[in-house]
Amino acid sequence: MLRETQFGGLVFVLSLLAHFAFRSRIVSGLNQEHDNPAIGFLESPQARLFLTVRFGVFPPDSMMSTAKIKYESRKFEEYHVCNLTENRWPGFTTRFCFALLIAGSPILLRASTTAQLTVATRFPADHARNVNPDTHLVLTFPASPVLGKSGQIRIYDASNNKLVDTLDLSIPPGPTDAARGPNPPYTPTAYEYTTAHPTNADTIAGTPSGAAAPTPRDYQLTIIGGFSDGFHFYPVIVHDKTATIYPHNNLLQYSKTYYVQIDPGVLSVPNGSFKGISGNSGWTFATKKSPPAAASARVVVAADGRGDFNTVQGAIDFVPDRNPRRVTIFIRNGSYEEVVYFRNKSNVTFLGEERDKVVVFYANNEVFNPHPSNITTNEWAGTFPSRRAAFMGDNSTGIHLVNLTIKTTARGQAEGLLLMGDKNILSHVTVAGSGDALQLNGPVYITDSLIVGDGDTILGRGPAFFNRTEIQSNGVFMWIRNTAANHGNVFLNCTFKKRGAGVTELARAPVNNGRAYPYAEAVLINAKLDGVSPMGWGAMGGDTSNMHYWEYNSTNLSDGMPVDVSQRKPESKQLTMEKDAETIANYSNPAYVLGWSPETVPN
């Protein structure tokens, strides 16, 4: 585009200079105050108006009305251009210069239009081809933009001008205050996971599933991963100089050309240079002809658009439900700010390129995406699915998360990761959240990972086996809720570090907030502790005869010396090799705890 602009400008300037060198008399009467006829021509009101309207070269006087501009420019064009065609401007040079001017004018027009639009750099680029349909729309400005609270963003199918998607900024993203009143009951019947996979293309977001009440449409709503009840979301997110626009999921299709319109009130910059994008040619892009082959064993996610998908959600949507063959979703280094939710998936590996450079995150929590107004979600099988985590794998088996970082940037009840299913694995993963940072319901094996949270950092019914994993928490490290049907949380060669000042406990009491978990199990073998209170465990209550709050060989992280356990709660137990060798061996075996032998995963 720069070459095109330079060529157009050169054509225009050469035509003017050549013409004035040989035919300076054509400007007589336009402006007699200038000795240089070229300057007089360029600064004459008629020329300014003609060039502004035709080419966008000079700004018109702001005091002139649009009608005046068009009228004056039309008079100038009709008189001077028509005179030229009638040989009132005779000579070869004049005709040649006019031809140059005509040749260069479309280029000047396009260059002017582009100059107005490139106040912001766009992704996908204007006229881009082979764009993944799951793309976000990104505008990068010279200065930090301000997000408005009104106006729309619209995406149209260029083939028929059909409106495909609308984002209305007058609708707030989601709740900012927690719902008041008593908690509603749990779902009266087990939640049914059907084979249907509704999307925004065929279902209204907020359509209830299970026994839930409809989700009110007071806030932004989008369907993610077939969850028709919908998620609240931010239609535009601004970080520094970049504004990212989030179309509703699954509306853009393959083999289509789209154009984007942005109302002036949506985004603004300090100098007022961005006035939105209008028309059907201001920002266009064409999607790829087709998705990857249906039998693909490996697909690539790349935020820069150079993979099979731009988003993690787009990739997992591609994988068939209950797929019998393993599919690897390779995620290239980048920041992926998105809610990820999937259900009914099997045998999927999410493999990051580099653990600390692949970051999947979102500001999600229980306030922003709460449970339905008439149902409380819980940890039991058959509960209504939760929507409050940044990354959620629901009712899924054989999910491997490897070599990446997952986190929520919200506070409160806010999981970075929530997994519900069977035989799932985390390997070399960082999970960061707030309260309930990691929720695990169903057998999960976690190895060589880092879990960071504010309190109740590990939550769920288990069973979960942690190997060589570090847990960092401001408050109590875990709230384990297993029943007699399965084991709880077992930690082998793990580290527990208190964040901030003071001390905290390893686990909540079995009876807490009116809920009783008499079979709660938390077993630590060869743990390194830092910032754990001398009592070790939360206040006890109720029947603790079946509770397993056990430790073997806990040492201080600071000096490697054995922890002083003389003040530990009497309901807890210190295992010894002399008396409990078999128990220690059993709880050191993932298969004993989980009921299956975790396979080796890539890292």
matplotlib code that plots the C-alpha trace (Angstrom):
import matplotlib.pyplot as plt

x = [0.0, 2.9, 4.2, 0.7, 0.4, 3.8, 3.1, -0.3, 1.2, 4.0, 1.6, -0.4, 2.5, 4.2, 1.1, 0.7, 4.4, 4.6, 1.3, 2.3, 5.7, 4.1, 0.6, 0.7, -2.0, -4.7, -4.7, -5.4, -8.5, -8.2, -6.0, -4.2, -2.4, 0.3, 3.3, 3.6, 0.7, 1.0, 0.6, -2.3, -4.0, -3.5, -4.7, -7.7, -11.0, -12.3, -9.2, -9.2, -12.8, -12.4, -9.3, -11.0, -14.2, -12.5, -9.3, -9.4, -6.1, -7.0, -9.4, -12.2, -12.9, -14.7, -17.2, -18.5, -21.5, -21.4, -23.8, -21.5, -18.5, -20.2, -21.7, -18.3, -16.4, -18.9, -18.6, -14.9, -15.0, -17.6, -15.8, -12.1, -12.3, -14.9, -12.9, -10.0, -12.0, -13.2, -9.5, -9.8, -6.5, -4.8, -1.5, 0.1, 1.5, -1.8, -3.5, -0.6, -0.8, -4.5, -4.1, -1.6, -4.1, -6.9, -4.6, -3.4, -6.7, -8.0, -4.8, -5.0, -8.5, -7.6, -4.5, -6.6, -9.2, -6.5, -4.8, -8.0, -8.4, -4.8, -5.3, -5.4, -3.6, -6.0, -5.9, -7.0, -5.5, -7.8, -8.4, -6.7, -7.4, -7.3, -8.4, -9.5, -13.3, -12.6, -10.5, -10.9, -10.8, -7.9, -7.2, -3.9, -3.7, -0.8, -2.2, -4.4, -8.0, -11.0, -13.9, -17.3, -20.6, -22.7, -22.5, -22.4, -19.9, -21.4, -20.1, -21.7, -21.5, -20.1, -21.8, -25.3, -24.8, -26.5, -25.9, -24.0, -23.2, -23.8, -22.0, -24.0, -21.8, -24.9, -25.3, -23.0, -20.7, -21.9, -22.8, -20.4, -22.2, -23.0, -26.6, -28.3, -30.5, -30.3, -28.7, -31.2, -31.2, -29.1, -30.6, -33.4, -32.4, -29.0, -27.9, -28.2, -25.4, -27.0, -25.4, -26.8, -24.2, -26.1, -24.2, -25.0, -25.8, -28.9, -29.8, -30.5, -27.9, -29.6, -31.7, -31.9, -30.6, -31.3, -33.6, -32.1, -34.2, -33.4, -30.4, -31.6, -30.6, -29.6, -25.9, -23.8, -24.3, -22.6, -22.8, -19.5, -18.8, -22.4, -23.6, -26.8, -27.4, -24.6, -21.7, -21.4, -18.4, -16.6, -17.3, -14.3, -11.2, -8.6, -5.0, -2.7, -2.9, -4.8, -8.6, -9.6, -13.2, -14.8, -17.5, -20.0, -18.6, -19.3, -21.0, -18.2, -17.9, -15.4, -15.2, -16.8, -15.9, -16.9, -16.8, -16.8, -18.5, -17.7, -19.8, -17.9, -18.8, -17.3, -13.7, -12.0, -8.4, -7.1, -6.6, -10.0, -8.5, -10.5, -14.1, -15.1, -15.3, -18.3, -19.4, -18.8, -15.1, -13.5, -12.4, -12.9, -11.4, -12.0, -11.9, -10.2, -11.9, -12.3, -11.3, -8.6, -9.3, -11.8, -9.5, -6.6, -4.6, -2.9, -4.1, -2.3, -3.5, -1.7, -2.9, -1.3, -3.5, -0.7, -2.2, -5.4, -7.2, -6.6, -8.2, -8.1, -11.9, -12.0, -9.7, -11.6, -14.9, -13.4, -12.7, -15.7, -17.4, -16.2, -13.6, -12.0, -8.6, -6.4, -6.1, -3.3, -4.1, -0.7, -0.7, 2.0, 3.4, 1.1, -1.6, -5.1, -7.6, -10.7, -13.2, -12.6, -15.4, -16.0, -18.0, -18.3, -14.7, -12.4, -8.7, -7.6, -4.1, -3.6, 0.1, 1.7, 4.9, 6.5, 4.9, 5.4, 4.8, 1.5, -1.0, -4.8, -6.6, -9.8, -11.4, -14.1, -15.6, -18.9, -20.1, -19.5, -20.9, -23.0, -25.0, -28.6, -31.0, -32.9, -30.1, -26.8, -23.9, -21.9, -19.2, -21.3, -21.7, -24.8, -24.6, -25.4, -22.2, -20.2, -19.5, -17.1, -13.6, -11.3, -10.8, -13.4, -13.4, -16.8, -17.9, -14.8, -12.3, -8.7, -8.0, -4.2, -3.1, 0.6, 3.2, 1.0, -0.3, -4.0, -5.3, -8.2, -7.4, -10.6, -10.9, -13.4, -14.7, -12.6, -11.0, -8.2, -9.1, -12.1, -12.1, -15.0, -14.6, -12.4, -8.7, -7.5, -3.9, -2.0, 1.7, 4.1, 1.1, 0.8, -2.8, -3.5, -6.8, -8.3, -10.6, -10.9, -8.1, -8.1, -11.3, -11.1, -14.1, -13.2, -9.8, -6.9, -3.2, -1.1, 2.7, 5.5, 3.0, 2.4, -1.0, -1.4, -4.5, -5.9, -7.5, -9.3, -6.7, -7.5, -11.2, -13.3, -14.4, -11.3, -9.6, -6.5, -2.9, -0.2, 3.4, 6.3, 3.9, 4.0, 1.0, 1.0, -1.9, -2.7, -5.3, -6.0, -4.5, -7.5, -11.1, -11.4, -15.0, -14.6, -17.1, -16.5, -16.7, -13.2, -10.0, -9.4, -6.2, -2.8, 0.5, 3.8, 7.0, 5.1, 5.7, 3.3, 4.1, 2.2, 1.8, 2.2, 2.7, 1.5, 0.5, -2.4, -3.7, -3.3, -7.0, -10.3, -12.2, -14.4, -17.4, -17.5, -20.2, -22.9, -21.6, -20.1, -17.5, -16.7, -14.6, -12.4, -8.9, -5.7, -2.4, 1.0, 4.1, 7.6, 6.1, 8.1, 6.2, 6.5, 4.1, 1.9, 0.6, 1.9, -1.6, -1.4, -5.2, -8.4, -10.7, -12.3, -15.9, -18.4, -17.5, -13.8, -13.4, -13.3, -11.3, -7.7, -5.6, -2.2, 1.4, 4.6, 8.1, 7.0, 10.1, 10.7, 11.2, 13.7, 16.2, 15.1, 14.7, 11.6, 8.6, 7.7, 4.4, 4.0, 1.0, -0.8, -4.5, -5.1, -7.6, -4.8, -2.2, 1.6, 2.5, 5.7, 7.5, 7.7, 3.9, 2.5, 4.8, 2.1, -0.1, 2.7, 3.5, -0.1, -0.6, 2.6, 1.1, -1.2, -3.1, -4.1, -5.4, -7.0, -8.1, -6.1, -2.5, -1.7, 0.1, 3.3, 2.4, 4.7, 6.3]
y = [0.0, 2.3, 1.8, 2.4, 5.7, 6.9, 6.1, 7.8, 10.9, 10.9, 10.7, 13.6, 15.8, 15.2, 16.0, 19.3, 20.3, 19.5, 21.2, 24.4, 24.5, 24.8, 26.0, 28.3, 30.5, 28.0, 29.2, 32.8, 33.9, 31.2, 33.0, 36.2, 36.7, 34.1, 34.6, 30.8, 29.6, 26.0, 27.3, 29.5, 26.5, 24.3, 26.9, 28.1, 27.2, 25.4, 23.2, 22.4, 21.4, 19.4, 17.5, 16.9, 15.4, 13.4, 12.3, 13.1, 15.1, 18.4, 18.8, 21.3, 24.3, 23.0, 25.8, 24.8, 22.6, 19.3, 20.7, 23.7, 21.4, 19.3, 22.3, 24.2, 21.1, 20.2, 23.8, 23.5, 20.1, 21.0, 24.2, 23.2, 19.5, 20.1, 23.0, 20.7, 18.1, 20.9, 21.9, 25.1, 23.8, 22.9, 21.2, 17.8, 18.5, 19.4, 16.3, 14.1, 15.6, 15.2, 11.5, 11.1, 12.8, 10.4, 7.4, 8.4, 9.4, 5.9, 5.1, 8.4, 7.6, 4.2, 5.6, 8.2, 5.7, 3.4, 6.3, 7.0, 3.3, 2.7, 4.8, 1.3, -1.8, -4.6, -8.3, -10.0, -7.5, -5.8, -8.1, -11.0, -14.5, -18.0, -16.6, -19.2, -18.7, -18.8, -15.6, -12.6, -9.2, -7.1, -3.3, -1.9, 1.9, 4.3, 5.2, 3.4, 3.3, 4.0, 1.5, 3.1, 2.0, 2.3, 1.5, -1.7, -3.9, -5.8, -8.5, -9.1, -11.8, -10.0, -12.2, -11.1, -8.3, -10.5, -9.6, -12.5, -11.1, -8.1, -7.0, -4.3, -2.4, -0.9, -4.4, -4.9, -7.9, -9.6, -9.2, -7.4, -8.2, -11.6, -12.7, -12.2, -14.5, -18.2, -20.7, -22.7, -26.5, -28.9, -30.1, -32.6, -35.0, -35.8, -33.5, -35.2, -34.8, -35.3, -35.8, -32.4, -29.7, -26.4, -23.3, -19.6, -20.3, -22.5, -21.7, -18.6, -18.2, -18.6, -21.5, -23.7, -27.2, -29.7, -28.3, -24.8, -21.7, -19.6, -17.4, -13.8, -11.7, -8.7, -9.2, -10.4, -14.1, -16.6, -20.3, -22.0, -25.7, -26.7, -25.2, -23.6, -21.8, -19.5, -17.7, -14.0, -12.5, -9.3, -8.3, -6.1, -6.3, -3.5, -4.1, -1.2, -0.1, -3.2, -3.8, -7.4, -8.0, -11.3, -12.4, -14.8, -18.3, -20.5, -17.9, -17.3, -20.1, -21.5, -20.3, -17.0, -13.3, -10.9, -7.2, -5.5, -2.3, -0.5, 2.4, 5.6, 5.3, 1.8, 2.9, 6.2, 7.5, 10.7, 12.6, 11.6, 10.1, 6.8, 7.4, 3.7, 1.7, 1.9, 0.6, -2.8, -2.4, -0.7, -4.0, -7.3, -10.7, -14.2, -17.4, -20.6, -22.9, -25.8, -27.1, -29.7, -33.2, -34.9, -37.7, -35.4, -36.7, -33.4, -29.8, -26.6, -23.5, -20.2, -16.8, -15.2, -17.1, -19.4, -22.6, -24.6, -22.5, -19.2, -20.2, -23.2, -23.3, -23.5, -26.5, -28.5, -27.7, -29.4, -32.7, -35.1, -36.1, -39.4, -39.8, -43.2, -42.0, -39.6, -36.1, -33.7, -30.0, -28.4, -24.8, -22.5, -19.9, -17.0, -15.5, -16.9, -14.8, -16.9, -19.0, -22.6, -25.1, -28.5, -31.6, -35.2, -35.3, -38.3, -38.9, -35.3, -33.9, -30.2, -29.8, -26.4, -25.4, -23.9, -24.1, -20.4, -19.0, -20.7, -18.9, -19.6, -17.2, -15.2, -13.1, -15.5, -16.3, -17.2, -13.6, -13.1, -16.5, -17.8, -20.9, -20.8, -18.8, -22.0, -24.5, -24.7, -26.6, -28.9, -31.5, -34.6, -36.5, -35.4, -31.8, -28.9, -27.9, -24.9, -21.9, -20.0, -21.3, -20.0, -23.5, -26.3, -29.9, -31.4, -35.0, -35.9, -38.8, -39.1, -35.4, -34.6, -31.1, -30.8, -28.0, -24.9, -22.3, -21.9, -19.2, -16.9, -13.2, -12.7, -13.0, -14.8, -18.3, -18.5, -21.6, -21.5, -25.1, -27.3, -30.9, -33.3, -36.8, -39.8, -40.7, -37.2, -36.0, -32.8, -32.8, -29.8, -27.4, -24.2, -23.5, -20.2, -19.1, -17.5, -19.4, -23.0, -22.4, -26.1, -28.1, -31.8, -34.2, -37.7, -39.5, -37.1, -37.6, -34.4, -34.4, -31.8, -29.0, -25.8, -24.8, -21.2, -19.9, -17.7, -20.4, -23.8, -23.8, -27.5, -28.3, -31.4, -34.9, -36.6, -38.9, -37.0, -38.1, -35.3, -36.1, -33.7, -30.8, -27.5, -25.9, -22.2, -20.7, -17.6, -19.6, -23.2, -25.4, -27.7, -28.6, -32.3, -33.6, -37.3, -39.9, -43.6, -44.4, -43.2, -41.8, -38.1, -36.2, -37.9, -36.0, -37.7, -35.7, -32.4, -28.9, -26.7, -23.0, -20.4, -17.2, -14.0, -13.6, -15.9, -19.5, -21.6, -25.2, -28.1, -28.8, -27.7, -29.6, -32.5, -30.5, -27.0, -24.5, -26.9, -29.6, -32.9, -35.0, -37.7, -39.7, -36.8, -38.0, -36.0, -38.0, -36.4, -38.5, -36.9, -33.4, -30.2, -27.6, -23.9, -21.7, -24.5, -24.0, -26.3, -27.8, -28.7, -29.2, -27.2, -27.4, -30.8, -31.7, -34.4, -38.1, -38.3, -42.0, -42.6, -39.4, -39.8, -36.7, -38.5, -37.5, -39.4, -37.8, -34.2, -31.8, -28.1, -26.6, -24.1, -26.6, -30.1, -31.0, -33.1, -30.9, -30.6, -32.4, -32.4, -29.9, -31.7, -32.2, -35.5, -36.6, -36.6, -39.3, -39.5, -42.6, -44.5, -47.1, -49.5, -49.6, -48.4, -49.6, -51.2, -48.1, -45.9, -48.2, -48.3, -44.5, -44.0, -45.9, -43.9, -47.0, -47.7, -44.2, -43.6, -47.1, -46.9, -46.6, -43.2, -43.5, -41.6, -38.3, -36.1, -33.0]
z = [0.0, 0.7, -2.9, -4.2, -2.2, -3.4, -7.0, -6.9, -5.2, -7.8, -10.7, -9.2, -8.5, -11.8, -13.6, -11.8, -12.1, -15.8, -16.5, -14.6, -16.3, -19.7, -19.1, -16.1, -17.6, -16.8, -13.2, -14.1, -12.3, -9.7, -7.3, -8.4, -5.0, -5.7, -8.0, -8.3, -10.3, -8.9, -5.3, -6.4, -8.0, -4.9, -2.5, -4.5, -2.8, -5.8, -6.1, -2.4, -2.6, -5.8, -4.5, -1.1, -2.4, -5.3, -3.6, 0.1, -0.3, 1.4, 4.3, 3.4, 5.5, 8.6, 8.4, 5.0, 4.8, 2.9, 0.3, -0.2, -0.7, -3.3, -5.1, -5.3, -6.3, -9.0, -10.4, -10.5, -12.1, -14.7, -15.7, -15.8, -16.7, -19.3, -20.7, -21.0, -23.0, -25.2, -25.9, -23.9, -22.4, -25.6, -26.1, -25.8, -22.3, -20.9, -22.3, -21.0, -17.6, -17.5, -18.4, -15.6, -13.2, -14.3, -14.0, -10.6, -9.1, -8.2, -6.4, -4.6, -3.6, -2.3, -0.5, 1.2, 2.3, 3.6, 5.4, 7.3, 8.3, 9.3, 12.3, 13.8, 12.6, 12.0, 12.5, 10.3, 7.9, 5.4, 2.4, 4.3, 2.9, 4.5, 7.9, 10.5, 11.2, 15.0, 14.7, 17.1, 15.5, 16.8, 16.4, 17.6, 17.9, 18.3, 21.7, 24.3, 23.1, 25.3, 25.2, 24.9, 26.4, 23.3, 19.6, 17.7, 16.0, 13.0, 10.8, 7.4, 4.8, 1.8, -0.7, 0.2, 2.8, 5.3, 9.0, 10.6, 14.1, 16.2, 19.4, 21.2, 23.7, 25.5, 27.0, 30.0, 29.9, 33.1, 36.7, 39.0, 42.3, 43.8, 43.9, 47.3, 49.2, 50.3, 48.0, 45.9, 46.1, 44.1, 40.8, 41.6, 38.9, 37.4, 34.7, 31.3, 28.8, 25.4, 22.1, 20.9, 20.3, 20.1, 18.9, 18.5, 14.9, 15.7, 19.3, 21.4, 24.1, 27.5, 26.4, 29.5, 29.8, 32.5, 35.3, 35.1, 34.6, 31.5, 31.7, 31.8, 28.8, 30.9, 30.0, 27.1, 26.3, 24.1, 23.7, 24.2, 23.8, 23.3, 26.7, 25.6, 28.9, 27.8, 29.3, 30.0, 28.2, 27.3, 23.7, 23.5, 25.8, 25.8, 26.9, 26.5, 22.8, 21.6, 21.5, 20.9, 19.6, 20.4, 17.9, 19.2, 18.9, 15.9, 13.7, 11.1, 8.6, 6.2, 2.6, 3.3, 2.8, 5.6, 6.2, 9.5, 10.7, 13.9, 15.1, 16.1, 19.8, 20.3, 20.5, 20.7, 20.9, 22.5, 19.3, 17.9, 14.8, 14.9, 13.7, 13.4, 10.2, 7.9, 4.5, 3.0, 2.1, 5.1, 6.7, 4.8, 5.1, 3.6, 5.6, 4.7, 2.2, 4.6, 8.0, 8.7, 7.6, 9.8, 10.7, 11.7, 14.7, 15.3, 14.9, 15.6, 17.5, 16.9, 18.1, 15.1, 12.7, 11.3, 12.6, 12.0, 14.6, 16.3, 19.6, 21.9, 21.9, 18.1, 18.2, 20.8, 19.0, 16.0, 17.8, 17.7, 20.9, 22.4, 19.8, 20.1, 18.7, 20.5, 19.0, 20.0, 20.0, 19.8, 21.1, 19.9, 22.2, 22.8, 25.1, 24.6, 26.4, 26.2, 28.1, 27.3, 27.9, 26.5, 27.3, 26.2, 24.8, 25.0, 24.2, 23.7, 24.5, 24.9, 24.3, 24.8, 23.0, 26.1, 29.5, 30.5, 27.1, 26.4, 28.6, 28.4, 30.7, 31.3, 34.1, 35.1, 38.5, 40.3, 40.2, 36.5, 35.4, 38.4, 38.8, 37.6, 39.8, 40.7, 41.1, 43.0, 41.5, 43.7, 43.4, 43.0, 39.8, 38.0, 39.3, 37.0, 35.3, 36.6, 34.3, 36.6, 35.6, 32.9, 31.5, 32.0, 30.9, 31.7, 31.6, 29.6, 29.7, 28.9, 28.8, 28.9, 29.7, 29.1, 29.2, 29.4, 31.9, 32.7, 34.9, 35.8, 36.4, 38.5, 42.3, 44.5, 43.7, 40.5, 39.2, 36.7, 35.8, 36.5, 35.4, 35.8, 34.3, 34.3, 33.8, 33.2, 33.4, 34.1, 33.4, 33.6, 33.9, 35.9, 37.2, 38.8, 40.3, 43.4, 45.7, 44.5, 42.0, 40.9, 41.1, 40.4, 40.3, 39.1, 38.9, 37.9, 37.9, 38.4, 38.0, 37.9, 38.1, 40.0, 41.6, 42.9, 44.7, 47.4, 49.6, 49.2, 46.4, 45.6, 45.7, 44.7, 45.5, 44.0, 43.7, 42.7, 42.9, 43.0, 42.1, 42.4, 42.4, 44.2, 45.8, 46.8, 48.8, 50.8, 52.8, 53.5, 50.9, 50.2, 50.8, 50.0, 49.6, 48.7, 49.9, 50.9, 47.2, 46.3, 47.7, 48.2, 47.6, 47.8, 47.5, 46.8, 47.0, 46.8, 48.2, 50.1, 50.4, 52.2, 50.1, 52.1, 55.8, 58.5, 58.5, 57.3, 57.4, 55.0, 54.8, 56.0, 58.6, 57.4, 58.7, 57.2, 56.4, 57.3, 55.0, 56.4, 54.6, 57.1, 54.7, 53.7, 52.8, 52.4, 52.6, 52.4, 51.7, 51.7, 51.6, 52.0, 54.1, 54.4, 56.3, 57.6, 61.2, 64.0, 64.2, 60.5, 60.0, 60.4, 63.4, 63.6, 64.3, 63.8, 63.2, 62.3, 62.6, 58.9, 58.1, 56.7, 57.4, 57.3, 56.9, 56.4, 56.5, 56.2, 56.3, 56.4, 53.0, 54.5, 56.0, 55.1, 58.8, 60.0, 60.8, 64.4, 64.5, 68.3, 68.0, 65.2, 65.6, 67.5, 64.8, 62.2, 62.0, 61.5, 59.5, 60.3, 58.2, 61.1, 61.5, 58.2, 55.5, 53.4, 53.7, 52.6, 49.7, 48.6, 48.8, 46.8, 43.9, 41.6, 40.5, 44.1, 44.6, 41.2, 40.2, 36.9, 35.9, 34.3, 31.0, 30.1, 28.4, 26.3, 27.9]

ax = plt.figure().add_subplot(projection="3d")
ax.plot(x, y, z, "-o")
ax.set_aspect("equal")
plt.show()
